[in-house]
Amino acid sequence: MNMIRPLEARKASPLLVSLSAVVLGIIAGCVFILLIGKNPFDGFEKILFGALSSRRRIGNTLGMSTQLILIGLSVSFAFKTGLFNIGASGQMLVGGIAGSILAYYLPMGMPRVIYIPVIVIAAAAAGGIWGFISGLLKAKFNVHEVVSTIMLNWIAYWMVYDFIPRFIIDPTISVKSKPIPLEHTLRAEWLREATGFSTLNYGFFIAIIMTVAVWFILKKTTLGFSLKAVGSNRFCAEYAGIKVSSSIMISMAIAGALSGLAGLTYYCGYSEIMEMGKMPNEGFDGIAVALLGNCSPAGSFFAAIFFGILKMGRGSLAATGIPTEIADTIIATVIYFTATNVLLSAFWNGRFQRSFEKKEEAVSYALKEAGDMRNASVLSRKEFDELAKKGRKLMKEGR
């Protein structure tokens, strides 16, 4: 097997770039903590303690991460089609209100094996419709999705403001809904007992299923191929016979459905109420998750867990006298370094290229010393690596 000079030898992987952003963000966090006269090791120890020191804390961290996973998937999926879904907050709200209303009005005696699929489908459908509206406006009227999704966020906000008093208002507190009975949330008694009565619920398993589903759609289906083709170059995709307008609407509908599920897992799982006049920040945090995860399903999953650890652990920083805002600053810094991934990629690519060129030089030297007239490009990878080691040794001895 001939060895052609591989691009991988001098090109940084997305995982390495993301990990570099995380490391730089953590280093920046250490600097911030040092500037206020505190020990950064104590700070990060407290963050990890607050997020992972017990079954209950781990459960709460995973419960908080659930919405971030689903929103990250939503933003990533839209981005694969060249779209920027900034409307995840509104899609969360409509998914949450659909699930919450059903939670109050469906019969209490309904078996959970039927009840849970019903509210999951309803929340996904509500979020999907909200996303589809943006896709329709983009495909048919060329309305930019950033504008339409922001407007739809506020329409959802005021719609919830009307629906809570109309259908599910708490008579004792007029700014929030009645608490959902435990039997009609996504929480399960066995999960509560296993995690020390944490907020972990079935939503986390929904997030895992959706991560696999999104990966399968993008990697293994013609629909995923069409969506990625549109995202890469919509004009070439159209020339190839792909229906660009349909792809845009389908992509935004699926992205909206994922955000709708995030709303269900938050308002009917992590929490048990909806508050009036509150736009969920998770809809925007998910954008950061998608960026750090390189818009891949697996990357978004683990990036969401990372942000969940920082968010859940920040409360413990107060014990060391470190402001809890430091955790948010670390998140912001990580996002900043992620946004400059071109610079990080250039740095690693340069390092890998120089390393590969030194290997080529060592191989050429070893071949020359052995009187072998072969070119390095015809060597197998094993021969190349062995000759590189031999060449380095010979060059060192020659000096």
C-alpha positions as CSV (number, residue, x, y, z in Angstrom):
1,M,0.0,0.0,0.0
2,N,1.6,3.3,-1.1
3,M,1.6,6.2,1.2
4,I,0.3,9.4,-0.2
5,R,1.2,12.4,1.9
6,P,-2.0,12.6,4.1
7,L,-3.8,15.8,4.8
8,E,-4.4,14.5,8.3
9,A,-0.7,14.8,8.9
10,R,-0.9,18.5,8.8
11,K,-4.6,19.3,9.5
12,A,-6.1,19.8,13.0
13,S,-9.2,17.8,13.8
14,P,-12.3,19.6,15.0
15,L,-12.0,17.8,18.4
16,L,-8.5,19.1,18.9
17,V,-9.7,22.7,18.1
18,S,-12.6,22.4,20.5
19,L,-10.5,21.0,23.3
20,S,-8.0,23.8,22.7
21,A,-10.7,26.4,23.2
22,V,-11.8,24.7,26.4
23,V,-8.2,24.6,27.8
24,L,-7.7,28.3,26.8
25,G,-11.0,29.2,28.5
26,I,-10.0,27.4,31.7
27,I,-6.5,29.1,31.6
28,A,-8.3,32.4,31.2
29,G,-10.6,31.5,34.2
30,C,-7.5,30.8,36.3
31,V,-6.1,34.2,35.4
32,F,-9.4,35.9,36.4
33,I,-9.4,34.1,39.7
34,L,-5.8,35.1,40.4
35,L,-6.6,38.7,39.6
36,I,-9.0,38.8,42.5
37,G,-6.5,37.3,44.8
38,K,-8.0,33.8,45.0
39,N,-6.6,30.3,44.4
40,P,-7.8,29.0,41.0
41,F,-7.3,25.4,42.0
42,D,-9.7,25.9,44.9
43,G,-12.2,27.5,42.5
44,F,-12.2,24.7,40.0
45,E,-12.3,22.1,42.8
46,K,-15.4,23.7,44.1
47,I,-17.0,23.8,40.6
48,L,-16.4,20.1,40.3
49,F,-17.5,19.5,43.8
50,G,-20.8,21.4,43.2
51,A,-21.5,19.5,40.0
52,L,-20.2,15.9,40.6
53,S,-19.6,15.2,44.2
54,S,-22.7,13.1,44.9
55,R,-25.4,11.1,43.1
56,R,-27.8,14.0,43.5
57,R,-25.4,16.6,42.2
58,I,-24.5,14.4,39.2
59,G,-28.3,13.9,38.5
60,N,-28.9,17.7,38.7
61,T,-26.0,18.4,36.4
62,L,-27.4,15.9,33.8
63,G,-30.9,17.3,34.3
64,M,-29.6,20.8,33.6
65,S,-27.6,19.6,30.6
66,T,-30.6,17.9,29.0
67,Q,-32.0,21.1,27.5
68,L,-28.6,22.3,26.3
69,I,-28.1,19.0,24.5
70,L,-31.4,19.3,22.6
71,I,-30.9,23.0,21.8
72,G,-27.3,22.3,20.7
73,L,-28.7,19.6,18.3
74,S,-31.3,22.0,17.1
75,V,-28.8,24.8,16.2
76,S,-26.4,22.3,14.7
77,F,-29.0,20.7,12.5
78,A,-30.1,24.0,11.1
79,F,-26.5,25.0,10.6
80,K,-25.9,21.9,8.5
81,T,-28.4,23.4,6.0
82,G,-26.7,26.8,6.1
83,L,-29.3,28.2,8.5
84,F,-28.8,29.9,11.8
85,N,-31.6,29.0,14.2
86,I,-31.7,31.8,16.8
87,G,-35.3,31.0,17.6
88,A,-34.7,28.1,19.9
89,S,-36.0,30.1,22.9
90,G,-39.4,30.6,21.3
91,Q,-39.5,27.0,20.1
92,M,-38.8,26.0,23.7
93,L,-41.7,28.1,24.9
94,V,-44.3,26.7,22.5
95,G,-43.1,23.1,23.1
96,G,-43.2,23.8,26.9
97,I,-46.7,25.3,26.8
98,A,-48.1,22.5,24.7
99,G,-46.7,19.9,27.0
100,S,-47.8,21.8,30.1
101,I,-51.4,22.3,29.0
102,L,-51.7,18.6,28.1
103,A,-50.1,17.7,31.5
104,Y,-53.0,19.5,33.3
105,Y,-55.9,18.3,31.0
106,L,-55.1,14.7,30.2
107,P,-56.7,12.2,32.5
108,M,-54.6,11.4,35.6
109,G,-55.3,7.7,35.2
110,M,-53.7,7.6,31.7
111,P,-50.9,5.0,31.7
112,R,-47.5,6.7,31.5
113,V,-46.5,4.4,28.6
114,I,-49.2,6.2,26.6
115,Y,-49.1,9.6,28.3
116,I,-45.3,10.3,27.8
117,P,-45.4,9.6,24.0
118,V,-48.4,11.9,23.6
119,I,-46.8,14.9,25.3
120,V,-43.5,14.2,23.5
121,I,-45.2,14.2,20.1
122,A,-47.2,17.3,21.0
123,A,-44.2,19.3,22.1
124,A,-42.1,18.2,19.1
125,A,-45.0,19.1,16.8
126,A,-45.5,22.5,18.4
127,G,-41.8,23.4,18.1
128,G,-41.6,21.9,14.6
129,I,-44.5,24.2,13.4
130,W,-42.7,27.2,15.0
131,G,-39.5,26.3,13.1
132,F,-41.4,25.5,9.9
133,I,-42.8,29.0,9.8
134,S,-39.3,30.5,9.7
135,G,-38.3,27.9,7.1
136,L,-41.3,28.8,5.0
137,L,-40.6,32.5,5.2
138,K,-37.0,31.9,4.2
139,A,-37.8,29.5,1.3
140,K,-40.8,31.3,-0.2
141,F,-40.2,35.0,0.6
142,N,-36.4,35.1,1.3
143,V,-37.0,36.5,4.8
144,H,-33.7,35.9,6.7
145,E,-34.1,33.3,9.3
146,V,-32.4,35.3,12.0
147,V,-35.0,38.1,11.6
148,S,-38.0,35.7,11.5
149,T,-36.8,33.5,14.4
150,I,-36.2,36.6,16.6
151,M,-39.7,37.9,15.9
152,L,-41.2,34.4,16.5
153,N,-39.4,34.3,19.8
154,W,-41.4,37.3,21.0
155,I,-44.6,36.1,19.5
156,A,-44.1,32.8,21.5
157,Y,-43.3,34.9,24.6
158,W,-46.5,36.9,24.4
159,M,-48.5,33.8,23.5
160,V,-47.3,32.1,26.7
161,Y,-48.2,35.3,28.5
162,D,-51.8,34.8,27.3
163,F,-52.0,31.0,27.6
164,I,-50.9,30.6,31.2
165,P,-53.7,32.9,32.6
166,R,-56.2,31.4,30.2
167,F,-55.5,27.7,30.8
168,I,-53.1,26.9,33.7
169,I,-52.7,29.9,36.0
170,D,-51.8,29.3,39.6
171,P,-54.6,30.9,41.7
172,T,-52.2,31.7,44.5
173,I,-49.4,33.3,42.4
174,S,-50.7,35.1,39.3
175,V,-47.4,35.1,37.4
176,K,-46.8,31.4,37.0
177,S,-48.7,28.1,36.1
178,K,-49.9,25.6,38.6
179,P,-47.3,23.0,39.5
180,I,-47.7,19.9,37.3
181,P,-48.6,16.7,39.3
182,L,-45.5,14.4,39.6
183,E,-47.3,11.7,37.7
184,H,-47.6,14.0,34.7
185,T,-44.0,15.2,34.6
186,L,-41.1,13.4,32.9
187,R,-39.7,12.5,36.3
188,A,-39.7,8.9,37.5
189,E,-39.6,7.5,41.0
190,W,-36.9,5.0,40.2
191,L,-34.7,7.8,38.8
192,R,-35.3,10.0,41.8
193,E,-34.3,7.3,44.2
194,A,-31.3,6.3,42.1
195,T,-30.0,9.9,42.0
196,G,-30.8,11.1,45.5
197,F,-34.0,12.9,44.4
198,S,-32.3,15.0,41.8
199,T,-34.0,16.7,38.8
200,L,-32.8,14.0,36.3
201,N,-35.8,12.7,34.3
202,Y,-36.8,10.9,31.2
203,G,-35.8,13.9,29.2
204,F,-32.2,12.9,29.4
205,F,-32.9,9.7,27.7
206,I,-34.9,11.6,25.0
207,A,-31.8,13.7,24.5
208,I,-29.7,10.6,24.0
209,I,-32.2,9.2,21.5
210,M,-32.3,12.5,19.6
211,T,-28.5,12.7,19.5
212,V,-28.4,9.2,17.8
213,A,-31.3,10.1,15.6
214,V,-29.7,13.3,14.3
215,W,-26.4,11.5,13.7
216,F,-28.2,8.8,11.7
217,I,-30.2,11.4,9.7
218,L,-27.1,13.4,8.8
219,K,-24.8,10.5,8.2
220,K,-26.9,7.6,6.9
221,T,-29.9,9.0,4.9
222,T,-30.4,10.7,1.6
223,L,-32.3,13.5,3.5
224,G,-29.2,14.2,5.5
225,F,-27.1,14.2,2.4
226,S,-29.5,16.7,0.7
227,L,-29.5,19.0,3.7
228,K,-25.7,19.1,3.9
229,A,-25.5,19.7,0.2
230,V,-27.8,22.7,0.5
231,G,-25.7,23.9,3.4
232,S,-22.5,23.6,1.5
233,N,-23.7,25.3,-1.7
234,R,-27.4,25.8,-2.3
235,F,-26.8,26.7,-6.0
236,C,-24.9,23.5,-6.8
237,A,-27.5,21.5,-4.8
238,E,-30.3,23.1,-6.8
239,Y,-28.4,22.3,-10.1
240,A,-28.0,18.7,-8.9
241,G,-31.8,18.4,-8.6
242,I,-32.2,18.9,-4.8
243,K,-35.2,20.8,-3.8
244,V,-33.6,23.7,-1.9
245,S,-36.9,25.2,-0.6
246,S,-38.1,21.9,0.8
247,S,-34.8,21.2,2.4
248,I,-34.8,24.6,4.2
249,M,-38.4,24.1,5.5
250,I,-37.6,20.5,6.6
251,S,-34.4,21.5,8.3
252,M,-36.1,24.3,10.3
253,A,-39.0,22.1,11.2
254,I,-36.7,19.4,12.6
255,A,-34.6,22.0,14.4
256,G,-37.8,23.5,15.9
257,A,-39.0,20.0,17.0
258,L,-35.7,19.5,18.8
259,S,-36.1,22.8,20.6
260,G,-39.7,22.0,21.4
261,L,-38.6,18.8,23.1
262,A,-36.1,20.9,25.0
263,G,-39.0,23.0,26.3
264,L,-40.9,19.9,27.3
265,T,-37.9,18.4,29.2
266,Y,-37.4,21.8,31.0
267,Y,-40.9,22.8,31.9
268,C,-42.3,19.3,32.4
269,G,-39.1,17.6,33.7
270,Y,-36.4,19.8,35.1
271,S,-39.0,22.2,36.4
272,E,-42.7,21.7,36.9
273,I,-44.0,25.2,36.3
274,M,-43.9,27.9,33.6
275,E,-43.4,31.5,34.5
276,M,-44.8,34.5,32.7
277,G,-42.5,37.1,31.3
278,K,-39.4,34.9,31.1
279,M,-37.5,34.1,28.0
280,P,-35.4,30.9,28.5
281,N,-31.7,31.6,28.3
282,E,-31.1,27.9,27.3
283,G,-32.2,28.9,23.8
284,F,-29.2,31.1,23.5
285,D,-26.8,28.9,25.5
286,G,-27.4,26.2,23.0
287,I,-25.8,28.3,20.3
288,A,-22.6,28.2,22.3
289,V,-23.0,24.4,22.8
290,A,-23.3,23.9,19.0
291,L,-20.2,26.1,18.3
292,L,-18.1,24.3,20.9
293,G,-19.3,20.9,19.6
294,N,-18.4,21.8,16.0
295,C,-22.1,21.4,15.1
296,S,-21.8,17.6,15.3
297,P,-24.3,15.5,17.4
298,A,-21.7,13.9,19.6
299,G,-19.8,17.2,20.0
300,S,-23.0,19.0,21.0
301,F,-23.8,16.2,23.5
302,F,-20.4,16.5,25.3
303,A,-20.2,20.3,25.1
304,A,-23.6,20.5,26.8
305,I,-22.4,18.3,29.6
306,F,-19.3,20.5,30.0
307,F,-21.5,23.7,30.2
308,G,-23.9,21.9,32.5
309,I,-21.0,21.1,34.9
310,L,-19.9,24.8,34.9
311,K,-23.5,26.0,35.4
312,M,-24.3,23.6,38.2
313,G,-21.0,23.9,40.0
314,R,-20.8,27.7,40.0
315,G,-23.0,27.9,43.1
316,S,-20.3,26.3,45.1
317,L,-17.8,29.1,44.3
318,A,-19.3,31.3,46.9
319,A,-17.8,29.1,49.6
320,T,-14.3,30.2,48.5
321,G,-15.2,33.9,48.1
322,I,-15.0,33.7,44.3
323,P,-17.9,35.4,42.5
324,T,-20.2,32.9,40.8
325,E,-20.0,35.1,37.7
326,I,-16.5,33.6,37.1
327,A,-18.1,30.4,35.8
328,D,-20.1,32.5,33.3
329,T,-16.9,34.3,32.3
330,I,-15.2,31.0,31.7
331,I,-18.1,30.0,29.4
332,A,-18.0,33.3,27.6
333,T,-14.2,32.9,27.1
334,V,-14.5,29.4,25.8
335,I,-17.1,30.7,23.3
336,Y,-14.7,33.5,22.3
337,F,-11.9,31.0,21.6
338,T,-14.3,28.7,19.8
339,A,-15.3,31.6,17.6
340,T,-11.6,32.1,16.7
341,N,-11.2,28.5,15.6
342,V,-9.6,29.7,12.4
343,L,-6.6,30.9,14.4
344,L,-6.5,27.7,16.5
345,S,-6.8,25.6,13.4
346,A,-4.0,27.6,11.7
347,F,-1.8,27.1,14.8
348,W,-2.2,23.4,14.9
349,N,-2.0,22.9,11.2
350,G,1.3,24.7,11.2
351,R,2.6,22.6,14.0
352,F,1.5,19.3,12.3
353,Q,2.9,20.4,8.9
354,R,6.3,21.3,10.4
355,S,6.4,17.9,12.3
356,F,5.5,16.0,9.1
357,E,8.1,17.9,7.1
358,K,10.8,16.9,9.7
359,K,9.7,13.3,9.4
360,E,10.0,13.5,5.6
361,E,13.5,15.0,6.0
362,A,14.5,12.1,8.4
363,V,13.1,9.5,6.0
364,S,14.9,11.0,3.0
365,Y,18.2,11.0,5.0
366,A,17.7,7.3,6.1
367,L,17.0,6.3,2.5
368,K,20.0,8.2,1.2
369,E,22.3,6.7,3.8
370,A,21.1,3.2,2.9
371,G,21.5,3.9,-0.9
372,D,17.8,3.4,-1.4
373,M,16.6,5.4,-4.4
374,R,12.9,5.1,-3.5
375,N,10.8,8.2,-2.9
376,A,9.1,8.7,0.5
377,S,5.7,8.9,-1.2
378,V,5.8,5.2,-2.2
379,L,6.4,3.9,1.3
380,S,3.8,2.2,3.4
381,R,2.9,4.0,6.6
382,K,4.8,1.4,8.7
383,E,7.9,1.8,6.6
384,F,7.6,5.6,6.8
385,D,7.4,5.6,10.6
386,E,10.3,3.2,11.0
387,L,12.6,5.1,8.6
388,A,11.6,8.4,10.3
389,K,12.9,7.0,13.6
390,K,16.0,5.6,12.0
391,G,16.7,8.8,10.1
392,R,16.4,11.0,13.3
393,K,18.9,8.7,15.0
394,L,21.3,8.9,12.0
395,M,21.0,12.7,11.8
396,K,21.7,13.0,15.5
397,E,24.8,10.8,15.2
398,G,25.9,12.7,12.2
399,R,25.9,16.0,14.0
